[in-house]
Amino acid sequence: MKWTEMLRWYSLAALFALFLSCSSDRLDVNIDADPVDLPVLRMEKDLPDQLISLEKANSVNEELLRTYGSLYELFVGKMIREGSVHDPMIGNYLMKRFNSDLLMKEVLPELRTEFSDFDQYEKEIEQALAYCQHYFPDSALPDNIITFFSYFNAHAMVVDNNLCVGLEMYLGKDHTLVEKLPVMDFPKFFKDKMDKRYLVANAIKAWLLENFYACSGEDFLDKIIAAGKIMYLMDAILPQSSAGIKMGYSDQEVEWAKVNEYKVWQYMVEQEMLYSKDEMLEVNWITDGPFTKGLSDDSPARMGIWMGWQMVRDYMNANPDVALHELVSETNSKRILKYYDPKG
């Protein structure tokens, strides 16, 4: 099928879908009767400022391991790279690290000050998880919310069913410590997103990716639809959040994505991207960067995710009887695509 015919076909299918859509908002639900209340653990507060003896170092190591388990193992082994917490010499390694690491000595006090009160973030995360429980009553909740210092490695992650937030990733691009980070490792587009306003959305996205992400095939279409499903779940679970917050876009990037959606669709069809198995498309269109490779330099990164999101939105708008768990289970990406209207 020629690309012009493909464009015409999907436009007609989407127009037909418009007449099938329901005017009620499926995502307008009340969760007040089922609140979520989770323990919050503050690992950055429990890390020592210094270790004055080997005995103290070993004691702290054991206590942190008991409290934080695999997250602490990950912190020591992968983030500060001091090896196994079970190494007989770990006390010596930790003494040297905590007593001499200048970055840690600068960052930890800042985190304890900037995020001394985590209550509002906790409330928003718990509210989002209450929505998640509403739509997926059989799904598990996190055992804990854990805040920690990831040594600038992770915005948010799920470890042993704990929802973990790397607080230093939200100090703000203008914070002195963030400004000092090397540009080669932390380019401008990365620092721009080191903002508190993205904390809750990033945490929820990490939870959704861990528990609901499933790609049904190897085609580029399958990958962007899978990512689009997660974004639609974000619509449901963070109903008050803007598109920019959910995508990690600035207002200007959101506007670019909206204005240029049809042109991007045309480009994807012309380049025969949808059913391609070229792994570089995922790198260029789904992973983060300064812009989306193949589009103009003023485009936002991850336009593949944006496009998949719009496809899923159109599908759900046209099929009001499809529940969210059915969307997650849908493996036919073409079925979702046929309802897409790139002209909006």
N, C-alpha and C positions, 0 to 999 in steps of 0.2 A: 504494500500500500504506500503510495507517495505521501510525503509529509504533509502536503496541502490537503489531501483527502483525509489524512488522520486528524488534522486540526478541525476539519469540517465535521467529521464523525463525532469527535468528543464534544464539540460545541452543541450539536444537536441532541446528544445524549444528556448533556447537562441541562439544556433547556427543558427537555422532557421531565427531568428529575425535579425541576423547579415546581412543576404542577403536582408532584407527588409529595413534596415536603410539607411538613406540619408547622403551623405558626407558633405553637407552644414551645417553650424553651425547656428541653429535656434536662438541662444543667441547672435549672432553678429549683433547688431542693433545700429542705430545712434539716439541719443536722444538730439542732440544739438539744434534742433528747438523748443524743449519744456522744457525749464529750469524750475526748481522749486525754489521759493524764499520764505522762511518762516521766520516769526518773531522769534527771539531768546530772551527768558527771562531768567534772571540770579537770581534765588531765593537765592542762597548762598550769593550773594552780597547784597541782600536786607534784609537779617536777621540782627538784631542788634547785636553789640558787647556787649552792656550792656543796661539796662533799668533803668533810674535814678529816675523814678517816676511812680506811678500807672496810672496817666493820659497818660503818654507817652506809657506805656505798652498797654493800651487799644486802643490807637490811632494806634500803630504799628500792633496790632492784626487785627483791622478793615481794614487797608490798605493792609496787606498781604492776607487777606481773599478776598478782592475785586480783587486783581491782580491774585492770584493763585488758588482761589476757592477750589475745592475738594482735590487738591494736598496738599495745606496748611492744610486742615482739617486732611488729612491722616498723614501728618508730625507731627502735634501736638498730635493727638489722638492715633496713632499707633506706630509712630517711636520714639518720645521722651516721649510718654505716659503721657501727661498732661491733658487728658480728652477732652471735647468738647470745641471748640473755641467759642461756644455760652454760655458757663457757665458764670454766673455773676462774678465768682471769677477768671476767666481765666487770668486777668491782674496780679493778685498776683502770680499765678502759673508761668507765663512767666517771671516775674521779678526774681523770685528765680532761675529758670532754666538758663536764659541767664546770670545772674550775678555770678552763682556759678558752672556751668557745665564745668569742666576742659577739658573734651574731646572736647566739642564744641569750647571752647576758643583756643584749639590747632589746630583743624582741619580747621575751617573756614578761618583763615589767609592763611593756606597752599593751600587751594583750590583756593583762590583768586589770589595767586601767581602762582601756577602750571598751572592754566587754565585761566590766565588773558586774553589770546588771544584764543578764541574758534573758530576762523574763519575757520581754516582748517577742523576741525571736522564738522562744519556746512556745509561747501562746499561738503564734502564727503557724509554726510547724505542726503543733498538735491539732489545730483546726483543719489544716490540710489533710492530715492523716485521718481525721474524723470523716471528711468527705470520701477518702479512699475506702474506709470501712463501710460507708454507706453503699458505695457502688460495688465493692468486692467484700461482702460480709464474711466470706470464708478465708480471706487472706490474713496473714499474720501482721501484727504491728511490730515495730522495733522494740527490743528489750529495753534499750536506753537511748537517749540522745547524749552523745559525748562530744564535748568541745576539746580541741587539742591544738598543739603546735606541730604542724606537719613538715616543718623545715622548708616551707615553700614548695611542697610537693603535691598537695591535694586540696581542692576547694571543698569537696565533700565525698564521702565514700561509705560503703556499707561493709562492716567487718563483724563477723559472728552475730549477725542480726542486730547489730548496733548501728544507728545512724550517726556518723562521725563528721564533724565540721572542722576544717582547718581554719582557725580564726584569722591567722596572719594574712590569709588571702583576701581579707575584707578590710584591711586597714585604710584603704583609699589610695588612689594613684598619686595624690599630692603629699602623702605622708613621707616624712624624711627617710624612714627605713625603706620604703618602697622606691623612692627616687634613687636611692643608692644601689639598688639591685642592678647587676650588669645587663645592659641592653641586649647583648648577644643571647643571653638566656631568658630574659624577660622583656620582649619587645613591647613597643607602645600599645599595640592592640591587646596584648595580654594585661598590661598594667591598667588599661582603661576599664577593664572588667573587675578589677580588685576593689569592689565597692560594696558597702553594707547592703545596699538595696537589692543585690542579687543573692544574698545569703540564703534566704528561705527557699527561693525558687531552685537554686542549685542543690540544696539539701533534698528537696522533694524529688527533683529530677534523678538524683543518685539513687533514691529509694525505688523509684519507678523503673529505672533501667535495670536494677538488680532483680526486681520481682516480676516485671511484666514485659520486658523487651524480648521479642522473638522475631527473627528474620526468616521468612518462608522460602527464600531462594538466594541465588547468587547474582541475579540481575541487578543493575543499578536501581531499577524501579522497586524491586523488593526491598532494597536497603533504605530508600527514602520513604517508602510507605511505612516500614517498621519504625523509623525515626519519627515520622508524622503521627503514628499512633501514640507514641509517648507524649508528643506535644499536645495531642487532643486530650489525653488524660490530664495533662497540666491544665487545660482549659476547664476541665471538670473539677479538679482538686484545688486549683487556685483561681476561683472565678473572679476575684477582684483584681487580679494582677494583669498588667498590660502585656501586650505582645512583646514589647521590648524587654521587660523583666524576664519573661519566660524564655526568650531566645538569647538573652544576653546582648541585645542590640541597643544602640543609642536611638534617640528619636529620629535622627537623620537616616540611620540605617533601616529602620522600620519603614520610613517613607519611601526610600529607594526600592525596597522589596515590594511594596504595594504598587508603586507607579510602574515598575518594570516587570511585573509578574508575567504578563503576556509575552513580552519580548524574550524573557528567559525561557518560557515554555517553547516558543518558536525555535530558539537556539537548541534546546534539548532535543526537539524532534528532528531538526535539520541535521544535527550531529549524530543522530541515531544512538542516543545515549540510553534510552529507557531500558532496552533489552541487552545492553552491553554487559559483559562480565569483566571489563577492564578495571582492575583494582585501583588504578590511579584516579578514577572518577571519585571513588570514596575519599581518597586523600585530598583531592582538589575541591570537592563539593560538600563534604560532610564533616571533615575534621576542621579545627579552628585555624585561623590565619589572618593576615591583614585584609584579604578580600577573597572572592571566589575565583579561582584560576579559570580562565576562559571568558570571563566577563570583564567589565571595565574595572580599573583600579579603585574606583569609588564605590564599587559594590560591597555589600557586607559579606563576610565569610559565611560558610555553611548554608548557601542558598539551596542546596539539595534538601536539607532538613525543612527549610521554609516551604519549598514546593511540595514536599511530601505532606506537610501539615495542612496545606490548603486542599490537597487532594482528599485527605481523610475528612476534613471539615465538610467539604461538599458531599461526600458520600454519606456522612452521618446526617446532614441536613436533609438529604433526599430520602433517607430511610429511618424515619422516626421510631420504628419498632425495633431497631437494632440496639440491643443493650451494650453497655461498655465491655462486658466480659465477652460478648459475641464479637465485637470489633477486635479485641485482642486475639481471639481464636481464629479470625478470618485469615486464611492462607492464600486466597486468590487475589493477588495484587491487581490483576487486570479488572476484576469485578469492581474494586474500589476506584480505579482510574476512570472507568467509563462514565462516572458521574461528575467528573471534574470539569469545571468551567473556568478556563484560564482568564477569561475576560471579566469574571466576577459578576 
